[in-house]
């Protein structure tokens, strides 16, 4: 096998939402594979420490302000990234949010905040960057989804709607842009501990309940996503587009807690 299939040396990747959480792991995985990075956050100050980490890996790095709920902010980020590096090869569309509530308690603005960020924001960031990729005849777009792309969970109705929309949107964009050399895929993590959901992991009973339903018998760890994000960003995935890659330990298989001990 050609080792260069996964080599991102000389390529430039934008990773949105890199002030914390999985976005930082995605960015580091791409940097270790050779890519230079454009980091984004609503506040530049939140990127200072992480920017130094990427530079320590020997990569060029640029931090840009981005609010995915503001179209002018999106267009400025894409233009500034292109001006700085000349070409954008990879976009990891990671910025997102959640407001966890029972369905009867969800407010109108809760819905707008989640859908505007996770779905509308993802689309318009992809659009702004794809315009520039299409002009160069090459691009890899990785939209970050979730296991809620394919499964419903109580307390996550707006979030699940947004992530399910990302999956459907990914397929449409793949059909739109494939002829221009741009692939579009969805990377869908399962249950990973993040800043958004860390309170759940403080409940031992809930963690045990979750693990019983994951075939590999543990929640995800951030580095479990490294190989997937590099694969979807590299030449190794050149004939893969419009797909949703679930990295979820198998929970989407519908595994349930065993109630009967099989005969030996």
N, C-alpha and C positions, 0 to 999 in steps of 0.2 A: 504494500500500500504506500502511496505517495505521502510522505510526512507533511508536505506543503498543503495538503487538503485542509488542515486545521490551523495553518500559520496565518496570522493576521498582521504580520510585519508590514509597515508602510500604509496600513489602512487607518481610517479615522472613524471613530464611533461616537455617536451621541447617546448618552444614557440619561434619561430624564428621571427626576426624583432621586437624586443621589445624596441628599443631606443625611440620610440614615437608612437602615433596613436593607432589604434585598437589593435595592438599587446599587448600593456600594459593593455588594458581592458580585453583581453582574459586571460592574465596571472593572473590578480587580481581575476577574476571570478573563475579560477581554484584553486588559493590559498585559497580563502574564502571557497571553497568546500572541502579543506583539503589537496590539493596536494602540494608537494615540487616542486620547479621550477628550470629549467635551462633556463636562459635568453641568447639571442644572439644578436649580432650586429657586424657590420664591425669594430667598434671602441669601445673598452671596456670602455673608459672614459664616453661614452654617457649613460652607464648603471648604473653608480654609485648611482645616486639619486634614481632611480627606484628600484634598488636592496635593498636599505634601506627600501623602502615602503613595499616590500614583507617580509623582515625580521621582520618588525613591526607587521605583521599579524601572527607571530609565526611560520613561515615556514622556512625550509632550502632552501637556494638559492645559485646557482652557475652561474656566468656570464662567457660566453665563446665568443671568437672572431669567427665570421663566415661570410664568403663571399660566397654566394650561387652560384656565377659564377666561383668558383674555387673548383675543385673536391678534391684536397688535403685538403683544408680548411674544406670541408664538412666531410670528413672521420676523420679528427682530432677532430672536434667538437663531433661527435658521440662517438668516442673512449674515449675521455676525460669525457664525460657525464656518460658513462657506468662505467668507472673506479671510478668516484667519488661516484656514488649512487648504483652501482651494477646491477640495472635494470631500463630500461626506459619503462614506461607503456603507456604514452600518447605523441603524437607529434601533435602540432598545427603548420602547415606549412604555416606561415603567411607572411614571407618576400616577398616583391614585389615592383614594381615600375611602373611608367607610364610617358610617354612623350606625352602630349596632342597636337595634330596638325591636321589640315585638311589633308585628305588622300593624296592630291597632293603635300603636303609639307613634307611628311614623308621621311626621309633619310635612306639609307641602315643600318647605324649604329644605328639609332633609333630603327628599327625593331629588330636588334640583341640584343640590350640592354634589351628591354622589354621581348622578348621571352626567352632569356638566363636566365633572372632573374625569371620570373613568371612561366615558363613552364619547361625548362630544370632544373633549380635550384630546383623547387618543386619536380620533379621526383627523382633527385639524393639524396636529403635530405631524402625523403621517403624511398628510397632504402637502404641507409646507416643505418637508424634507424630500418627499418623493419628486416634487417638481425639479429639484436640483439633481437627484439621482437619475431621473429620466433623461435629463439633458446630457448626462455623461454615459448613459447606456448601461448603468450598473447600480445595484443596491440590494441590501439585505435589511428588511424591516422585521423586527421581532416585537409584536404586541404582547404585553404581559396580561394574561388572563388569570384564571383561578380554577380550581376544581368546581367552583360554582358555575363555570361555563356549561357544565354537563349534569349538575346535580343541585337540588334545592335543599336549603337548610333553614330551619326556623330562625327568625330574627335577622335574616339577611335578604329580605325581598328586594329592596332597591339595589343592593350590592350585586345580588345574583342576576338581576335584570341587566345591570350595566356590563357584567362580565359575559353573560350570554350574548349580549349585543356585540361585544368585542370579538367573540368567536365568529359570529355571522358576518360582521364587517370585514374581518380578516379574509374570509373566503371571497367576498366581493372585490376587495382591493387586489387580491392575488390575480383575479380574472382581468381586472382593469389594467394592471401594470406589468404582468408577466411578459408581454410582447416587447416591453422596453428594457428587459434585463433586470427587473426588480422583483425579487421574491418577497412574499409577505406571509409570515406564519405567526401562530399564537403559542406562546409558552405558558402553560397553565400549572402553577405549583399547587400542591395539595395543602395539607395542614403544616405550616411552618410557623414557629414563634416569631412574631414581629412586634414592633411598638404598638401597632393597631390592635393586636389581639392578646398581648402578653398577660392581661388579667385572667384570661381563660386558663392559662397554664399554671396559675397559682392554685387552681382547684384540682387536687390530686384525684378525686373521684372522676372528674370530667376527663382528665388525661387518660386514666385507665379505661374509661368508656371509649375514648377515641382510639386508643392503641388496639383495643379488641377488634376494631373494624378496619385496621390497616394490615394487609397481609404480611408486610415486612416487620410489623410489630413495634414500630416507633414513629414518632412524628418526624417530619423532614428537618434536616440540618442545612444551613445555607449553602455549604459547598456541594450538596447534592445537586444543585442547579448549574454548577460550573460547566460541566460537559455539554449540557443541553444548550446553554446560551452560546457557547463557542461554536457548536455544531451548526446551529441555525444562522449564525453570523458568518460562516465560512464557506469556502468552495465545496466542502464536503456535502453541503445541503443544496447544491446548485439545481437539482431536479426535484426539490421539495418545496411546494408552495401551496398556500391555502389550508394548511394543516394545523391542527391543535395537538401539541405534544404535552401530554399530562405527565408531570413528574410528581407523583402523589403516593408512592409506596403501594399503589394498587387499590386505594380506597374506592376509586370509581368503579371497581368491579362489582360493588354492592355487597362486599363481605359483611357478615353479621356475627355477633357473638355466638359462639357454640353453646347450645343448650343440652346437647346429648353427647356423651363420651362414646366415640366409636368403639366397636368391639375390636380387640387386638387379635 
